[in-house]
Amino acid sequence: MAEGAPAPGGPSRSERDEARRRRAEGAPTRRSYARGRPSLEDRPPAPWGSFPLSELTVLLSIVLVIGGLIVGGDQGVVMFAAGLALGSLAGLEVSIREHFAGYRSHSSLLAGALAVLAITAIALAAGKVLLPLLLAAGLGVFGISFWVFREAFKRRSGGVSFR
């Protein structure tokens, strides 16, 4: 094997030790994006800093869902629905942040959320609408927004269409 050539099985022990030493010293390391798989260190930070807002929102939604199952009745139904909505919004926020930072592609999830929003808005605005028309509108919104989200992710991730 030539001097300085990478080992066929991956980095050598000395290279791994050197990388650990640089990380411990706080020196910048090579981003894992080059390998196509982002690490936890590459995850985009929340706009509100280190405060665990998303995690607390998910915890509150779990409490509401379980509380809704225990309470029962009309109040339980409202608690259950509020828990589901709050948990969905927390997950959607994390997905939006990761997607537009180029960390992970969530094109299908984001397009599906827009399709559900469009179907709901059309049904509420128009009143009684035929189900095939709602499904056609939802599929149209999903298809267009999926393509837009996929292209946005490609631009943010350096040309990779999914991760």
Secondary structure, DSSP 8 states (H G I E B T S, - for coil): --TT---TTSS-HHHHHHHHHHHHHT-----GGGGT---GGGS---TTTT--HHHHHHHHHHHHHHHHHHH-HHHHHHHHHHHHHHHHHHHHHHHHHHHHTTSS--HHHHHHHHHHHHHHHHHHHHSS--HHHHHHHHHHHHHHHHHHHHHHHHHHHTS-S--
